[in-house]
Amino acid sequence: MCLTTDALVLFLNLTNPDLIAAEAGRITVHATERDAVWVLTDDDLWCTMAPQIDRLARFD
């Protein structure tokens, strides 16, 4: 799943700031079950594998 910078900022503004850690090109949201890591791509999109990881976790 990928978002534009504007869309990610909107999402993060709805999230508790205590749950967010940021470093250059990477934002981590510490969610209840597991962390969601957003990575900046060469296309200037922020992408995460969190939905796929959650889907796989349901099969464990």
N, C-alpha and C positions, 0 to 999 in steps of 0.2 A: 504494500500500500504506500503510495507516495502523495505528498501534499506540496503545494506551493508554500513559499515562506509566509505569505499573508495568511493562508489557511492554517498553517501550523501555529503561528502567533495567536490567532483567534482561539484555537483549541487550548493552547497553553494558558491563555488568559482566563479560561474557565476552570483551570486545574489549580489545586492548592500549590502555591509556590514552594512549600517545604518538601514537596514530592519531586521537584525538578532539579536535576544537576546538569550543568552545561560546560562544555569545553569546545575548543575550536572544531567545528564540523561535526559535532556530536551532541545530542541532547538525550538525557535519560530521564524517563518518568518512572518513578518507583511506585508501581501499582500494587494492589492488594495481593494478587497471585504471583506475579513476576514482573520484572522490569520490562519496559518498552523502550527500546533504543532507536532513536531517529538519527540517520546519517545523511549528511549533505552530499548529493551526487554531482557529477560533472555537468548535469543538465539543470543545475540550480533547483532541484527538487529535494525535499526531505523525505526519505523512505525508511520504513520499518518492516521487519518481518514478523512483528507481534501477532497479527491475525493468523498467519500460517503456523506459528509456534503454538498459539492457543489451540488451534484445530488439532495439531498433532498430539498435544498434551491430553486431549480428551480420549485418545485411543490407548493411552498407557494404563 
